[in-house]
Amino acid sequence: MIIVTGVNGQLGRGIVEQLLVRVPAEQIGVSVREPEKAQQLQQRGVRVRRGDYDDPASLAEAFEGAEQVLIVSSNTSGEVTVRQHRAAIDAARQVGARRILYTSHAGSSPNSLFSPMVDHAATEEALQNSGVAFTSLRNGFYATTTLMLLGNAVQTGELVAPEDGPVAWTTHADLAEVTAIALSKEGSLDGLTPPLTASEAIDLEGIAAIAAELAQRPIRRIIVPDAKYQAELVAHGLPVERADMLLGIFRASRRGEFTRVDPTLARLIGRPPVFLRDVLKAAISPAG
């Protein structure tokens, strides 16, 4: 049986939908904190059980009978995240899973300037020390993040943010598909994978240019100091720790941590990955 965690989130749900195209529903189980939100999957023949990263006993029950366990990374950060991931790895090992997969990141590094990348690196170390065969899926940066970074730039004509660097923006849908392939075609991806990315890396200046073309109005890219950007985030109610973490995206990207693109994703899904322009086109309408 293939067990997938975190399926009430966008990536996890997409992975299960892709799996259902490839393997019988009775071979798929999901581990979720709120099973009532996954009842539609149960009605389609998927096994649904409660599993909470903070409740190891629940994970053991949710993972029962698993041959493969996919751990979708937690949406927390810091020591809590790593502890949760280790609990899931331990539970998978205890139930006898022969393979553990994990949704990591292309920028995973203990030395990253963006703190979630440090968490990914710590989780990968735990996987390497688990004694179980593993695949750490080093996913590209979610393309939907660009919509958050754009904010109201289409309306104001200004994209204001700190200095950044190119990022290999990659869609949830493409990542869900390649993950389902990794689960259903064993041997396609093992160990620490190459970066699973789209075919281009684009910075905010490039994003502003694409958005301006789609909106049919000018958008200027304006660079502001890190401290000013952070202060504005805090002034809008974001906790200081959260603001500092978000600032790490810019610090890391301008150091080139998310620049690398790789053909592995395209090769496995058998087509070009979705271009960022298409993601933005779905969200931006021409002015007027």
Buried (B, 14 or more C-beta within 10 A) or exposed (E): BBBBBBBBBBBBBBBBBBBBEBBEBEBBBBBBBEBEEBEEBBEEEBBBBBBBBEBBEBBBBBBBEBBBBBBBBBEBBBEEBBBBBBBBBBBBBEBEBEBBBBBBBBBBBEEBBBBBBBBBBBBBEBBEEBEBBBBBBBBBBBBEEBBEBBEEBBEEBBBBBBBBBBBBBBBBBBBBBBBBBBBBEBEBBBEBBBBBBBBBBBBBBBBBBBBBBBBEBEBEBEBBEBEEBBBEBBEEEBEEEEBBBBBBBBBBBBBEBBBBBBEBBBEBBEEEBBBBBEBBBEEBEEEE
